Amino acid sequence: MEPKTKKLVIVLAIVGAVLVLLITLGAGLLGYYGYQTAKNMALEDLNFAGTGDGSNAGTPSWLTDTQAAMLTSWGIDPASLPSSITEAQINCAMDAVGEARVQEIISGGQPTVSEIYNAISCLQLL
């Protein structure tokens, strides 16, 4: 093997090893931060209990105290939501999470993180 070829093989091997190391490190960091995020969002750690003492001033009347407390625990200010829901918003939510599930939530059921994520944009429709 010529000296130039030998040097090229060594440089490529080093570059390849560095790339593998960086990819492994990136995947490890991504996994770690994903785990930490999931751990912080664990449903057992959230406070779903409504206060029932009127401390939810400014909360839309279509939210139960429990739903308002749940949104607050996820960092969503219930007072920032519209005071009423339009037919277009309900239809949007039905498209996002399904008609049966929307009816359960309207009846006081608790939306999941996934349902809130999928339907939150519906509340901002005009």
Secondary structure, 3 states (H helix, E strand, C coil): CCHHHHHHHHHHHHHHHHHHHHHHHHHHHHHHHHHHHHHHCCHHHCCCCCCCCCCCCCCCCCCCHHHHHHHHHCCCCHHHCCCCCCHHHHHHHHHHHCHHHHHHHHCCCCCCHHHHHHHHHHHHCC
